[in-house]
């Protein structure tokens, strides 16, 4: 079979490596892929948002199945366009992808179907937003309605900060048209948990939980990024909480989307906060998280391609989705200065030991050599019998990777280890 994977980051590299385990798959194309993915798939320079280009390539190369991984092409309707040409896909339709594409939609959905989330209000008028902030006080959370590369959420500690955030989003349009509408939410406290889930629109099978580290600096300081590292499973997410989330959040969300005529098939990401009043949804994503995928998929025992096909054809209930009883840690190596200004073009030297699992996110290939080409450059993942061993191994392998201007956090998994010790 010929498979097409849309996207070009570390998440896509992890998906491709997992798909390669299926012997039915003879060929994998990555559109556009990157310099590191090129060692595992044939990269084709077609932008992930070029929907017609993707469709034309898939038709011209007799692609049997497509995996649309990033949010932008999903929200733009890539799955719909490929389906129109008879190409089955893993990923939601445009109508279902709105669960991530519009925070106003997702918040209203949760309110309508009584899915626990932070209290909120939505605005298209800046003065009304200001008045609401003054009434509510701070801390408070400001969110751009649309996609914003994972950076459209601002936690304001003061009323002044909140107003500045609204001004930047709605007036200065720092996130473009995504800021035409905003959501203002109450500030919630508690451990955060990421749960990715396979779904065929009727049944849902959650993957192993994970913990992301969004802030650029050690000790969760600095600016929000796309993610500086992850661990799995998340020790805060107990079996009892998983059961509660299944009945109060996961199944109600899938049923709500179906009731709205927006049946969701693919991977639905639940960003949760475990508050004193129970788990609440912070956000939905309509696809695999990045870098959560880089710790979740290495722990998947079942065949990924079989699960994906079952999501597409509505037979997920019959498929076994199993995970290893092990732990994983991914440490992201970024370009110094990310997520603001940073330099690229530095040669990357990778270990050739056969044991370091490395997912390339931002690199280009030039005459057989890899060079940095993005903010987040790569992720180093380790799977071990305990969380501490996984973290230690990941950092041990990080030392084997070299490029100028490299930066990484040194405390990935520290919170998770402390939680484990507290439980013990």
N, C-alpha and C positions, 0 to 999 in steps of 0.2 A: 504493500500500500504506500501511496505518496501522501505525506502530511505537510500541511502548511501551518506555520506558527507566526502569527502577526505580533510584532514587537521586537525590541532590541535591547533589553536590560538584563539585570541579574535574575529577575523572576523568570523571564523567558528562557534563559540559559538553564535554570533549574528544571523547568518544564520539559525542555528538549532532552536533557540528560535522562530524565525519568522515562520519557516516551521511548527512548532508544532501547530500553530494556525489553520492549515487546518485539518479538522476532517477526511479526507480521509486517512491521514497518520497514520498508526498504529504503525510503528516501524521506528526508525532512528538509523543507525549505524554511528559512527564516527571513521575514520581511519587516524591517531591513536587517535584523540581526546586528552583530558587532564583531570586532576583530577577534574576540575570544570565542564567541559562539561559532565562528567559522571552523573551529576544530571539531565541531559536533554536528553541524548542519551546513547546507549550502546557503550562504547569505545573498540576498538579492536587494539591490538598492532601490526599494520602493518604500516610500514613507508610510508609516502605520496609519496615517489619516487620509491617505490617497485611496479611497474606497474603490473607485473605478479601476485604478491601477492594480489593486489586489485582486479584484474579480477577473480582470483580463488575464492576469498571470495564472490564476487558479484554473481558468478555462483552458488556456493555452498549454498548460503543463499537466493536464488530466489529473488534477489533485483530487484525492478521494475523500479527504476530511480536513477541516480547518479548525485551528484553535485560535480564537481571537482573545489575546491576553490583556492588553491595556484598556484603560477606561475611555479614552478619546474615540477610537474606532467603534467601540461598542455603543457609546452614546450617539455616534453619528450614523449608526445603522449598518455596520459592516456585516453582521450576521444575517440581517434581512436581505442584503444585496447578494450575498453568497448563496443563501437558500433559494433565492429567485432563479439562480442558475443551476439548481439541483445539487449544490454542494453542502452536505451536512456539516454542522459546526458545533463546537463547544463554546458556549457563551450565550448571554441573553439577547433577545431582540431589542431594538431601539425603544419600544414601548416599556419593556421591563428594565432596561438599563437606566431609566429615569430615576430609579431608586437611589442611584449615586449622582446622576447628572443634575438633579435638583434637590437641594436640601429642604427647600420649602415643600416640595412634594413628599419627601420621606417623613418630615415632621408631621405634616397633615395626615399622612397614612397612619402613623403611630397613634396620633390622637383619635382618629376615627375608629381604629380597631383596638384601642385600649392596650397598646404595647408600651411597656414602661420606658420612659425617656425623660430628659430634663424638661421643665416647663419652659415655654418660649413664646415669642411673638415674631411675626414676619413684617418686613417693611419695604416699601419702594420709595418712600419719602424721607429725606434726611432729617427734617425738623421733627417729624413724628418719632423717628428713631432716637434723636437726642432727648426728647421729652420722656420716652420710655426708660432710657438709661438713668436719667435723673430720678425718676420714680423708683426704680429697682435698686439703684446703688451698685457698688462693686464689692468683690470681684464679680465679673460677668464675662460671658463668652460671645464673641462676634464672629459670624460665619458668612462668607460669600455664598450665594445660592448655588452657583455652578462649579465646574471643575477648575481647580487652581493649583495643579501639580502638588497636591498634598499640603499646600501652604496657605490655604484660604481660611484658616481658623486662627483667631487671635484671642488669647486669654488676657483680658484687661484687668489690672489690679486696682485701678482707680477709675473714677468717672471720666476724668480728663483723658486717660489712655483709651477708654472705650469710645469716646467721641472722636478722638483722632483716628482710631481704627475705622470707624464708620465713614469719616471724611475720606480717608485713603481709598477705601473700597468703593464708595458710591460716587464720590466727586472726582478723585484723581484716577480712578479706574485702574488701580495697580494690578488687578486681576482681570482686566478687560470687561467684556460683557457679563462675566460671571458675577459682577458686582451690581447689576441692575436691581437685584433684590437681595436682601440680607435676612438672616435669622439671628435673633438675639436670644441667648439661652441663659438659664440659671447656671451658676458654677457648681459643679458636682465634685465631690471628693471621694477618693477610694482607689484601690489598685485597678489598673487598666488590664484588660484581657482582649486578645484578638482570637476570634474563632472563625476559621474558614469552613464552609460547608458545601458539600456536593448536593445538588438538588435537580430533580427532573420536573419540578413544578407541583408535584403531589407529595412525594416523600422527600425527606431531607436526612443526610448523613453527615454530621459534623466531623471535621478532622480534629487532630490533636491540637490542644490550645497552645498559644504562644504569647510571649511578652516582647513588645517592640520597645526600642529606645529612640525616641524621636529627637531629643535635643542634641545639639552639636557637641556640647561640652560635657566633661565628666561631672558626675553628680547631678545629672539632668539640668545643666545650666546652658545658657546660650540660646541661639535661635532654633526654631523648629526646622527639621530637615525631612527628607523622604524616609529616613530611618537609618540609624547608625549601627544597628545590630539587633539580634533577636535570640531568644532561647525558647525551647519547647521540651516538655510541657510547662505551662505556667502553674507554679505551685499554689497560687491563690485560687485557682479554678478547681474546686473539689468536685467529686462525683455528685454530691448533693446539689451543688450549684449548677452543674451540667444538666441534671434532671429538671431543675427549676427553669433554666433557660430554654430547654426543649419545649416545655409546656406553656411558658409565658411569653417567649420571644420568637424562637425559631419557627415552630409550626404556625403560630399566629401570623407571622410575616409572610410565609409562603402562601397560606390560605387567603390572606388579605390581598396579595398581588393577583392571585387567581380570581378573586371576587371582583377586582377592579378591571378584569379583562387584560391583565398584563402578566400572564403566567411566566414565572422566572425559571429558566433552565440554564445550568452552568455552575459557577462557583459564586456563592453569596458570602460576603465578608461581614461579620458582625464585630464592630468595635464596641466593647462593653466596658462599663465602669461598675465595680462592685461597691455600691454605696451602703451606708448603714440601713437604708430602706430597701435593700435588695439590688439585684443586677438591673442596670438600665442601659439602653442603647445610646451610645454617643454618636455613632455614624454607621451607615451601610456603605459598602463598596460592592460594585457589580462584577467583581473579578478577584483573582488571587491577589493577596497583599504582597508588597515588596518592602522589606526583605523577609516577611514571614514565610513565604513560599520556600525560601532557602533553608529553613529548618524543618518545615512540616513535611515536604515531599521526600527528603532523605529518610524519614521515619515511616513512610508508607510502605507496607508489605505487599498490599494488593497491586494488581496491574493498573496503572493510571489510565492507559488507553481504553481498557475495558470499562472502567468507571465512567470515563468521558462519554463513550458511546451510549452507555445506559442512561446518562443524563439527557442526551440528545433524543433518544428514542422512547423515553418514558418507562424504562424498566429498572430503575435504580433499586427498587425494593428487593429485586431478586439477586442483586450483586453484593458480594462480601467486600466490605471496606475495613481492612485491618491495618493496625499500626504496630510497630515494634515497641516493646516495653523498654525503650531506651530513651536517652536524652540527647538533645542537639543544641549547639551554640553556633551562631554566625556573627563574625566580627566584620564590619564594613570598613574598608580602607578607602578614604576619600582624598581629594586634592585639598591641600592646605588652603583655607579661606572659604571653603564650601560651608553654607549654601549661598554665600555672597560672591565676591570676586575671587577667582582662582586661575592659576596657569595650567595649561595642558601641554602635551607633546613630549612628555618624559618617557623614556623606555622602561617597560615593565619586565622584570626578571622573575620568572616563576620557578618554584621547585620542581624537580623532575624525579620525585621520590615515589610516585604512584599511590601515595596515601593521602595527600592533601586535596580535599574537595574544594575547588575554587570556582566560583560563579562570576563571570565577567559582566560588568554593568556598563562601564564607559571606557571603551578602548578601541583603537583602530589598528589594523594590520597594515604594515608597510614593509615590503620586501622581506617577509618572513618574520618580522619583529613586531611586538606589541608596544603601543604607545598610549599614554593616558589621553582620553578624549572626553572627559566629563567630570562632574562633581563627585559623584559616587563612582569609584573606579571598579571595585570588585568586592566580593564577600568571601571570607574563608570560613567554611563550615566543618565542624567535627561532630561525630556521633559516638557516644560512649555509654557505658552502663549506668553512670550517675551524672547528675548535672555538673558537679564540680569537675569531674574528669573531662566532660565535654568542653567546659569553659577553658580549663587548663590546656587541653589539646589544641583547641582553636587558636589560643594565643601563642602556643608553641609553633604552630604552623604559620601564623602571621609573621613571625620572625624570619621565615624562609622566603617571604615575598619582598621584593625591593623595587622602589621607584622614587625618584627625587620628588620632594614636595608631598610625601605621603603623610596622612594624618588619620588617626583612629582613636576611639575612646578606649580607656584601659579598664573600664568598670562594667562592661557588658555582662549581665547576669548576676551582678552583685546583690541587687535587691531580691532576686529570686532565691539566691543562696541564703540570705538573711531570713526570708520567709520560711524556708525549709527548716532552718535551725530553730525558729520560733515555734513552729509546729511540733518539732521533736521535743 
